[in-house]
């Protein structure tokens, strides 16, 4: 069977109703500013940036991740306030406990040892955030987008009890599998 590489990433995807409310906010950005790129994936906080993996071994990847995550504990975090990276990315700020950073660091080490993943600069400079708009924001409208978001956002308290493996389809990122964390 020929080797076919799929593109994946690992993230925390908020449960309903928070997921629905954040998706609605992304749709408002599309209607108001034509910003739609962030709609290509569900609302999420990335743990491991996109990586390539042999699709023929996808079940192995899922089994290994399930084994890893069944040893990890759930936790709570808050989404509060709007932040930005330069004038191209607008996001929810994540107020996170040390458990999140610990989980991300253990996942990155596990990925290197057990999944053949390289540790990248983005893995080492981890800044938890939940992206609301990126890539397709016009520079001249960036400040207006930020002000719009600041006027619309709420504070969310999120219980993290699972981690998601997402896979790139033709044009979107879809949840491939969810892995439960210990309670």
N, C-alpha and C positions, 0 to 999 in steps of 0.2 A: 504494500500500500504506500503510495507516495506521501512524503511528509508535507502536510499542509499546516502552516503556522496561523494560528488565530491570535487576536489581540484581546487581552484581558486586563482588568484591574480589580483591586480589592478595596471595598469601601464600607462605611457605615451609612445605611439608608434609613432615614427616620421612618417610623411607623405612622399610620394614619392616626389622627387627622392632620398631623404636622406636614407630612409629605404632600397631601392634597393642597394645603394652604400655601406652601412654598411653590408648588407647581403653578398654582393660580397666580402668584406674584410674577413668575417667569412669563406667563401668558400676558399679563398686564404690560410687562416690558416690551413684549413683541408688538402688542397693539399700539402702545404709545410711541415707541422708538424704532420699531423694526428689528429689535435685537432678539434673535431666535436661537443662536447656537447653543445656549445652555439648555434648551429644551430637548437636545439630542440624548440627554441622560436624565435619569431620575435624580431628585435632590440627593446629595451625598456629601460625605466627608471622606476624602481619599485616605486610605491607609498605605496602599502600594500603587504607585503610578503605573500607567499602562505598560504591559510587557507582552512579549511574544511567547507562545507556548504551542507545542505540537498538538493540533486538534485531535489526532488519533489517540493521544494519551490524556484527553480531557478528563475521563473518569478517574484516572490516577491522580491528576491534579486535585480533583474534588475530594477524593478519599484522603489525600494527604492534608488538605486544608481542614477537612472535617476533624481529623485527628488532632491537628494543632488547636483549633478553636474550642474543642470540647474540654480542653484544660484551662481555658481562659474565663475569667469572671466578667459579668456584665457590670455596668456602671451608669452614672447619670452625667449629663452635661447640659449646658445652656447655650442657646443661640441668642446673642444680644448685640445689637448695633450693627452698623454697616462699616466695612473697611474696603480697602482697595490695594491693589498692586499696580503701581504706576497709574497710567490712564487707560488701561486696557482690561482690567479685571475688577469687578465689584462683587463683594461677598458678604455673607453673614459672618460676624466674628463668633468664634467658638470659645466659650469659657469652659475649659476642660480640666478634669482632675488629672493627677499624675498617672492614673491607670491608663489613660488614653496614650500618652507618650510611651509608657512601658509596653503596652500592647503593640504599638507601631514598631518599636525597636526590636521586640522579640520576633515579630512577623518578618521583618527585614532580614534578621539573622537566620531565621528558619528558611526563608526563601533562598538565601545564598547556599546554605548547607544541604537542603533537601529538595529544592526545586531548580537548582542551577541558575538562579537569578543573580545578576550583578547588583551590587550596592551602588546606587547612583547618587549624585549630588543632592537631588531632591529628596532622597531618603534620609540623608544626613541633616539637611536643613528643613526639617519637617515643621510646617506651620499649618496647624489644623484650621480649616475654614470651609464654608459651604458656598460654592460659587453660584451667583445669581445671573451674572452676565459676563461674557468675555469674547475675545476674538473679533466679534462683529460690531462692537461699540465704535461709533465714529468719534474721533478725537474731539471734534467741536461740540459734541453733545455729552461728553463724559460727566462733566460737573452737573449737568441737568439730570442725568441718569442717577447720580449719587443722591441728589436732593430728592428726587422722586422716590427712591428707595427708602430714604430716611423718613419720609412722610408716611410711608405705607407699612413699615415693618412693625412687628410685635416682638416680644420676648418669648422664646419657647424653651420649655424644659423638656429634655428628651431622655427617655430611658433607653439605654443601649443593651439589648439582649440578643442581638444577632449581628453577623457580619455577612456582607454580600459579595459574591464573585460576579462581576459584570463582564459581558462579552460584546465585542463590536460586531454589529450586523452590517448590512450594506450601508446604512446611513445613521444608525443610532446605537446607543449602548443599552443592552437589555440585561436584566438580572438573570443570570444563569442558574444560580443556586444560593440559598441562604444557609448559614451555619449558626446554630444556636450556641450561645455562651452560657456558662454556669450562672445560676441565680444566686 
